[in-house]
Amino acid sequence: MSSSAATFILVLALTALCSMAYAADPQAYRVDLASVGNSEIDSTLKSTSDLVSLRTSAPVSPFGLIARARSDVDRLTTVLESFGYYESRIQVKINGILLSDPGLGDVLSALPHGEDARVAISFTLGTLYTLRRINIEGELPDSVNARAILRLNSGQPAVASTILGAGARLLTAVQEQGYAFAAVPPPVAYQAADAPVLDLTFNVTTGQKFNIGEIQIEGLQRVHESLARHRLTLHTGELYKPSAIERARKDLLALNVFAQVSVQIGTQADASDGVPITFKIRERLRHAVSISAAYSSDLGGSGGATWSDRNVFGNGEQLSLTARVIDLTGSDTTGAGYDTSAKYLIPEFGHRDQSLQFVVGALKQSLQAYDQTSKFTSVTLSRKLSSVWSVSVGVSLNDEVITQNAEIYDYRLFALPLSVGYDSTNLASPLQDPTHGFRGSLIVTPTLSSGTPSSTFIISQVNLATFFDLDNIFPTAPGRSVLAARALAGLAQGAGEFSLPPDQRFYAGGSGTIRGYAYQSVGPVFPYLNPTTGMPNPAAGTPIGGTAISAAGLELRQRFGANWGAAVFADAGQASSSLKAVPSEFRVGLGAGVRYYTPIGPIRLDVAVPTKLNPYPFNQRFEVYIGLGQAF
């Protein structure tokens, strides 16, 4: 071989190697995923596409990009078929060149370094397939109405998720009758030759009925097994029901000492000819520290910390120590205060779903209405009657000193609070965002007050809140648009306006009643002239408090994207010396706010304005509220 020929071959090899090395470099790209005109399908296509999801996290070479695009065609085709489009076509172009073009790799390899390739994906849906006949084969219990459970009708779009969900409902309904090892596999679909329709056949195998067999609990460390056993709503010998097993799992979680409870169901009967059930438990960390903070322009800032022991002696006993600084630079405050408490809760006290709580604490607050320093203690016995109803009875002792209108009062309050509560929102925490259901409570508190002056009175208060998911009215996803409403009414009987301790009177205004008006600013106020001396009153215009209150609010909540939301609202109410059937001095506040949704609840920022200004010193033109959780 001549030297010139050898040189030519060497140059050719080096050129090829350089070309291969260049082609192996990561190829940046952009993706244009065309819309099919259906937001649900568009969202599923986007979340399924590797071209979209791996674009920044998994760089690829030019040839790797082509392979990823070819793989996406199959993935996206499956998505469209799952929505009933079995004749769809997907076209992918990179820099305007079809995937099938043999020169595409060379074009991408020749792109200048740093230039993005442009991937365009378009769709032709074709004909939407529908269901024609739905057949059920196998023996079903007489109590199971399979067609009503499937909820599949002729002419309905052949959406895979809907069909599979129908089969899952049918299986659950059969298992609810005790057929633990029943089977309902995915249906067999037959495509008609003369029309875009599918015929489905569900094959059902029931087997024999079973009861619950041996129940095991695994994973306990500090929590005593006797507590978990006592809490269990599931018992050996009962008819096997998936719903009963799930209720028992959720009920164990409600003890607040377990981070996770999962269920393992045996695949065959045990020695007792029952289905063995194993609850696998992971305990929560025994100790926790939580930080809280809030702000409103009327009460100012507040913040504090809580230290908790979730399992003091192994039976789920809970000890919480809380210290908070309150009333920092608010328009309705005259100085900083504190709120401290120690709480000890004994669950399952004497009866299932019954708890006993002890509380001791101290409170200091300096408000425009009054200054208060108090020490208090209480004991409360609570009982959950059902999944929605609860009752409680307690006894409390409060030793307090209150200054109002330059007068100092020393009270000792002995109270017997009684309450009935209803909650169908099905939420584990009051901070979570309710989207449906109803909350209500009735609290009646007979109280003996010794001091100057002494009195005996009964305070009654009703609180109601309801939540409507608007997904059945408007084309929105469940939980995205919610209309919330609240109402409250309170009445003090047995004592007049001035014989009631100031902190036991009713005041309106603030986030709990009428947003837009300062805390406690709505209601009777001290006159500008002292009625006894005729001299100017230094407390003129500050709240007295009333013996009755009524208020209501309406709020529209709308979520945007994954974490954001907004709200508009209107609140109205009054505090007065008597409960009035016809409002006479109602105040109305209007406002709007934003929400940022977190796993523990929404962070709320609201701004509200009064429709009528209060006299000095409560003539604020707007109020701001920041906190965790919805206003109600």
Secondary structure, DSSP 4 states (H G I P E B T S, - for coil): --HHHHHHHHHHHHHHHHHHHHHTS---EEEEE---S-HHHHHHHHHH-HHHHTTTTS---HHHHHHHHHHHHHHHHHHHHHTTBTT-EEEEEETTEETT-TTHHHHHHTSPTTPPEEEEEEEE--PBPEEEEEEEES---TT--HHHHH---TT-B--HHHHHHHHHHHHHHHHTTT-TT-B-PPPEEEE-SSSSEEEEEEE-B-----EEEEEEEE--SSS-HHHHHHH----TTSBP-HHHHHHHHHHHHTTSSEEEEEEEE-SS--TTSEEEEEEEEEEPPSEEEEEEEEEETTTEEEEEEEEEES-SSSS--EEEEEEEEEEES-TTEEEEEEEEEEEEEESS-SSTTEEEEEEEEEEEEEESS-EEEEEEEEEEEEEE-SSSEEEEEEEEEEEEEEEETTEEEEEEEEE--EEEEEE-S--SSTTS---SEEEEEEEEEEEEEEESS-EEEEEEEEEEEEEEEGGGTSS--TTTEEEEEEEEEEEEESS-TTTS-GGGSB-B-STTS-TTS-TT-BS-B--SB-TTT-SBPTTTTSB--BSEEEEEEEEEEEEETTTEEEEEEEEEEEEESS--SS-SS-EEEEEEEEEEEETTEEEEEEEEEESSPPSTT---S-EEEEEES---
